Amino acid sequence: MPNPDYAIDQMISAKSIAARVETLAKEITSYFNDTDKLIVVGLLRGSFVFIADLAREIDLPIEIDFLEASSYGNSMESSREVKILKDLAGEISGKDVLVVEDIVDTGHTLKHVLQLLESRNPKRIEACALLDKPSRREVQIKSRWSGFEIPDEFIVGYGIDFAQMNRNLSYIGKVRFK
């Protein structure tokens, strides 16, 4: 059922996302090729679809864990105050870790999470983001791997929400308010 307050225009197709996920997984597999196990840490909630697709394509022994961080709530703008709502269940000390994020916008969430996890002494820690919005960056942070660089648009789909809605879209769409 369409929302009367906004429309969604497709920006990145499901087919383009699938192709890019496959490429990212090959690059990640190559980078961590000497690991005995890669801990894939998904940042909930927006990255859950990306994590599932990416994990199936990574050709390494992996363990998946989740961390939930929030700086948005139900708002369209970051509060810049990062709250950890759910911490990891497992230990990462001495392990190879890949943090998977849906979108790097201001950079505050990813920077906070990487600093938190680095304090737990992983062997290596890198980040992979599906989307990157460099025009919005407020802190110096960049993920090693990025799926797509996008302009400063409010987007939904492929796990990314607006007030907990539209996560189930198979594509990335731009929200256009009516």
Residue pairs with C-beta under 8 A, 6 or more apart in sequence:
3 165
4 178
5 177
5 178
6 162
6 175
6 176
6 177
6 178
7 175
7 176
7 178
8 156
8 157
8 166
8 169
8 173
8 174
8 175
8 176
9 173
9 174
9 176
10 171
10 172
10 173
10 174
11 150
11 153
11 155
11 171
11 172
11 173
11 174
12 148
12 150
12 171
12 172
13 171
14 158
14 170
14 171
16 148
17 53
17 130
17 147
17 158
17 171
17 172
18 53
20 147
20 148
21 50
21 53
21 54
21 57
21 147
22 57
24 54
24 57
24 128
24 145
24 147
25 54
25 57
25 58
25 59
26 57
27 145
28 38
28 54
28 58
28 98
28 128
28 145
29 58
29 59
29 60
31 126
31 144
32 38
32 60
32 96
32 98
32 124
33 60
35 60
35 61
35 96
36 61
37 60
37 61
37 62
37 63
37 95
37 96
38 58
38 60
38 61
38 62
38 63
38 96
38 97
38 98
39 62
39 63
39 64
39 65
39 90
39 92
39 95
39 96
39 97
39 98
39 122
40 51
40 54
40 55
40 58
40 62
40 63
40 64
40 65
40 98
40 100
41 64
41 65
41 66
41 67
41 88
41 92
41 97
41 98
41 99
41 100
41 117
42 48
42 50
42 51
42 64
42 65
42 66
42 67
42 100
43 66
43 67
43 68
43 69
43 99
43 100
43 101
43 102
43 109
43 110
43 113
44 66
44 67
44 68
44 69
44 85
44 86
45 68
45 159
45 161
45 167
46 101
46 102
46 103
46 159
46 160
46 161
46 167
47 100
47 101
47 102
47 130
47 159
48 159
48 167
49 158
49 159
49 167
50 100
50 102
50 130
50 147
50 158
50 159
51 64
51 100
54 100
54 128
55 62
55 64
63 90
65 88
65 89
65 90
65 92
66 86
66 88
66 89
67 84
67 86
67 87
67 88
67 113
67 117
68 84
68 85
68 86
69 82
69 83
69 84
69 85
69 109
69 112
69 113
70 82
70 83
70 85
70 109
71 78
71 79
71 80
71 81
71 82
71 83
71 106
71 108
71 109
72 78
72 79
73 79
74 163
74 164
76 154
76 162
78 105
78 106
78 108
78 109
80 106
80 108
80 138
82 108
82 109
82 112
82 113
84 116
88 117
91 120
92 117
92 120
92 121
92 122
92 125
93 120
93 121
93 122
94 121
94 122
94 123
95 122
95 123
96 122
96 123
96 124
96 125
97 117
97 122
97 123
97 124
97 125
97 126
98 125
98 126
98 127
98 128
99 110
99 113
99 114
99 117
99 125
99 126
99 127
99 128
99 143
100 127
100 128
100 129
101 109
101 110
101 113
101 127
101 128
101 129
101 130
101 143
102 129
102 130
102 131
102 159
102 160
103 129
103 130
103 131
103 132
103 133
103 155
103 160
104 110
104 129
104 131
104 132
104 133
104 137
104 141
104 142
104 143
104 146
105 133
105 136
105 137
106 136
106 137
106 138
106 139
107 137
107 138
107 139
107 140
107 141
108 138
108 139
110 127
110 129
110 141
110 143
111 139
111 141
114 125
114 127
114 141
117 125
118 125
126 143
126 144
126 145
127 143
127 144
127 145
128 143
128 144
128 145
128 146
128 147
129 143
129 145
129 146
129 147
130 146
130 147
130 148
130 158
131 146
131 147
131 148
131 149
131 150
131 155
131 160
131 172
132 142
132 143
132 146
132 147
132 148
132 149
132 150
133 149
133 150
133 151
133 152
134 149
135 151
135 152
136 152
148 172
150 172
153 174
153 175
154 162
154 174
154 175
155 172
155 173
155 174
155 175
156 162
156 165
156 166
156 167
156 169
156 172
156 173
156 175
157 166
157 167
157 169
157 170
157 171
157 172
157 173
158 167
158 169
158 170
158 171
158 172
159 167
160 166
160 167
160 172
161 167
162 175
166 173
